[in-house]
Amino acid sequence: MKPIVVMTQTHRFNDQRAEIVHLPFMTTEPLPFDQSVLRHHYDWLVFTSKNAVVHFLPYLDALDFDSIAVIGAKTKAFCEKQGLEVDFYPADYSQEGFLDSFPTQKGQRILIPSSQRARPILHKTLESRGFEVKKIDLYTPRTLIENVKQAQGLIERGQVNALTFASASAVKAFFESGPPQNFDRYYVIGHQTARQLQDYGYSCSIADIQTLEAIITKILEERVQ
């Protein structure tokens, strides 16, 4: 029998190996920003998520830039679907992995349109290395509390084999609303997401690579152990 997996990321995902219940815990709302930043030339435009690409597409034609860098295979695939050539993305789908291998030269100008709540490590580290960095607070996340409550109800009725998280904000939305008791089958993408969950006193399994396919593989591997 296929496992029943609640997946909480924003974008729908299908995998024939599992019965997937898609309940996104977060959505995004665009924020106004000073559009004078678009008048400058940038050596690099950096996207840290698919959401950043979605919200920045309406402004792309107004921007003069040389190259695009992204974090994550899904972000790269979405850029290419929009006809955008990706010049760099790290094998490690994290801000830390990006910083370890990003091929910049001191003095280059970098634009990072991202979530208002994005971790500051990326732009702060690049600034400390001597780059001219502009971060745009492009959008803000909002909790879909009705989906959180629905997931909690399914768990309480014993109708869930695994609950997955692809972001720290989704973890916060779930655990701050009062998680069900006697459930511990949590699966996450990324060590930052795992640390957020562990801060609430729970354990989790981490996908071997940061993709939704890998998290389903991890769930299936642990079912047969």
Buried (B, 14 or more C-beta within 10 A) or exposed (E): EEBBBBBBBBBEBEBEEBEBBBBBBBBBEEEEBEEEBBEEEBBBBBBBBBBBBBBBEEBBEEBEBEBBBBBBBBBBEBBEEEEBEBEBBBEBBBBBBBBEEBEBEEEBBBBBBBBBEBBEBBBEBBBEEEBBBBBBBBBEBEBBEEBBEBBBEBBEEEEBBBBBBBBBBBBBBBBEBEBBEEBEBBBBBBEBBBEBBBEEEEEBBBBEBBBBEBBBBBBBEEBEE
